[in-house]
Amino acid sequence: MVIMASRSTAFRFLTSVVLLFFLAGCGAPLSEHWSGYRLGQGAEPSTAADSPAAAKPPAPAAPDCRKVKCVALTFDDGPGTYTEALLKLLDEHNAKATFFLIGKNVEKHPGIARDEVAAGHEIGNHTYSHQDLTELSLAAGQRELRKTEEAIKKATGAAPTLVRPPYGVIPKGLKKSLDVPVALWSVDTLDWKTRDTKKTTKAAEKIVPGSIVLMHDIHKSTLEAMPKILADLGAQGYHFVTVSQLVGNPKPGIAYGTGRHPGGKG
């Protein structure tokens, strides 16, 4: 019995030595295999996001538009059918824009409004139903803006930071009552009128540093004009910023048609 036990012990010892030798020879591959898992989480694979080197870099600071050429591209009347494609295009050009939303359209497309905010674009209030505010009572005008603000907050969790009145006109009393700035424009591409890609692209040639550009993301012709507009302006060294970034520190109740530019005051 003693002899058998000794043989059994020797066999187990020999087996352990062979196993250790085998594992030692496979040490590198085994280590590589398990490097894809998080400690203490069993066999749960890690992702690229778990790696510090793969962490998303912080958003770059807005350029100083007093020192470099900037332009604020703005889009009215959405969200609409072509807005998502426009968002993708803007992202490809590292461009930020300002979207002036219609309350009714926000209620139809809340997900698109959320995507605009998530992509870092600025959101403005363009009334609930695009009525001429000069033809409404003060209370009715305030209601148009309030309903849109509520729709935007519900869809995105954020409040609009600007107002753009339809047709660029707003009664003095209503403007004084605002707690956000008013954004007008200095370049009207007339895309809403021509619905022509080439004419919209041509109109963009009027852009100079500090321009606030009026366009509409509800027209296919505008979307089709944007690749060339973005490429041409980018080649000229323009930075694409929001209206608030372009102006610098817009004040409530004040209307702005242009922003800062190299050589300008402030």
SULQUI-V680670 format. One record per backbone hydrogen bond with DSSP energy under -1.0 kcal/mol. CO is the residue of the C=O (numbers start at 1). NH is the residue of the N-H. If there is no record, write none. Layout:
BEGIN
co=CO nh=NH
co=CO nh=NH
END
This chain:
BEGIN
co=1 nh=5
co=2 nh=6
co=3 nh=7
co=4 nh=8
co=5 nh=9
co=6 nh=10
co=7 nh=11
co=8 nh=12
co=9 nh=13
co=10 nh=14
co=11 nh=15
co=12 nh=16
co=13 nh=17
co=14 nh=18
co=15 nh=19
co=16 nh=20
co=17 nh=21
co=18 nh=22
co=19 nh=23
co=20 nh=24
co=21 nh=25
co=22 nh=26
co=24 nh=27
co=26 nh=30
co=27 nh=31
co=28 nh=32
co=29 nh=33
co=30 nh=34
co=31 nh=35
co=34 nh=37
co=36 nh=46
co=38 nh=41
co=41 nh=44
co=44 nh=38
co=47 nh=50
co=48 nh=51
co=51 nh=54
co=52 nh=55
co=63 nh=65
co=64 nh=67
co=64 nh=68
co=69 nh=239
co=70 nh=210
co=71 nh=241
co=72 nh=213
co=73 nh=98
co=74 nh=215
co=75 nh=100
co=78 nh=102
co=80 nh=83
co=82 nh=86
co=83 nh=87
co=84 nh=88
co=85 nh=89
co=86 nh=90
co=87 nh=91
co=88 nh=92
co=89 nh=93
co=90 nh=95
co=91 nh=94
co=97 nh=122
co=98 nh=75
co=99 nh=124
co=100 nh=77
co=101 nh=126
co=102 nh=106
co=103 nh=107
co=104 nh=108
co=105 nh=109
co=109 nh=113
co=110 nh=114
co=111 nh=115
co=112 nh=116
co=113 nh=117
co=114 nh=118
co=115 nh=119
co=116 nh=121
co=117 nh=120
co=122 nh=99
co=123 nh=161
co=124 nh=101
co=125 nh=164
co=127 nh=103
co=128 nh=104
co=132 nh=135
co=133 nh=136
co=137 nh=141
co=138 nh=142
co=139 nh=143
co=140 nh=144
co=141 nh=145
co=142 nh=146
co=143 nh=147
co=144 nh=148
co=145 nh=149
co=146 nh=150
co=147 nh=151
co=148 nh=152
co=149 nh=153
co=150 nh=154
co=151 nh=155
co=152 nh=156
co=153 nh=157
co=162 nh=125
co=163 nh=183
co=165 nh=168
co=166 nh=169
co=171 nh=175
co=172 nh=176
co=173 nh=177
co=175 nh=178
co=180 nh=253
co=181 nh=163
co=182 nh=256
co=187 nh=214
co=190 nh=193
co=190 nh=194
co=191 nh=195
co=196 nh=200
co=197 nh=201
co=198 nh=202
co=199 nh=203
co=200 nh=204
co=202 nh=205
co=203 nh=206
co=204 nh=207
co=208 nh=211
co=210 nh=259
co=211 nh=72
co=212 nh=186
co=212 nh=187
co=213 nh=74
co=214 nh=189
co=215 nh=76
co=216 nh=219
co=219 nh=223
co=220 nh=224
co=221 nh=225
co=222 nh=226
co=225 nh=229
co=226 nh=230
co=227 nh=231
co=228 nh=232
co=229 nh=233
co=230 nh=234
co=231 nh=235
co=232 nh=236
co=233 nh=238
co=234 nh=237
co=239 nh=71
co=240 nh=96
co=242 nh=246
co=243 nh=247
co=244 nh=248
co=246 nh=260
co=251 nh=254
co=254 nh=182
co=256 nh=184
co=261 nh=264
END
